Amino acid sequence: ARRAAATPPEDGACPAGFDAARFASQDQLWAHHVFLDRLKARPTGSPSHEQFIHWLDARLDEIPGVERSAPAYPLNRWLESRVLLSAGKGGLQELPVSGAVPYSQATAGVTAPLIYIPAGTSVGASEIYGKIVLREAATGSIPQAAFAALQWFEYDPELVLTRGIAGNYERDFLGYDQRLTDLREAAAAGAKGMILMHSFPRAQRLGHYAPYDGERFGVPAVYVGADEGERLKQVAAEGGEAHIDLAAEEVAFTTHS
């Protein structure tokens, strides 16, 4: 959507419509999303992220009169190159993962008893030394009523917000603080690894890259989908083991905005 909107009329009257030809078409917007989808995850400084930046540069360069700058940002780029998980009782069976926790500790392979620590129980206060911890990937929520209490205007002709006023606004990013605490405590208590279970299917979480603060965790950690999480909970209940194999590259890199 890089074409300018129609020029306001000289008499100052508010336009009654718009010129669709001056905006990006549905096909153009769809093509942009197809391009982004093909790039997959775009961690800062990754080849896909750099490709996206260059694509944006080219689009901006097509706009007459636009001037831009590109500040450089140094960082220690962390990119997973291999992540494998297996688990079982009396024999390990490979399970698919949705990705590694960014900046978690690389390992050529670690095997340890699997222990499930349910939400609401402190990871650090549990007996996890020498074990691989299985834990829900914490999310967070805010009561929908909180938004209603703060808002000054609402457009809800079909009463969608009104009907959901008793519910919660739940989001992945609202649980990052708890997730950080869990990872820190697992490393401090001597855990051999950590597996974080999403509440959604693996297909909806492929390439999930979070938290992305760049904090290094002293424990190998991976994400799995809901189905794989249920299987792992069963293995933990049976007294089984898990194996994590995580390879990652961390190099000094400079990217730009």
Disulfide bonds with the S-S distance in Angstrom:
none
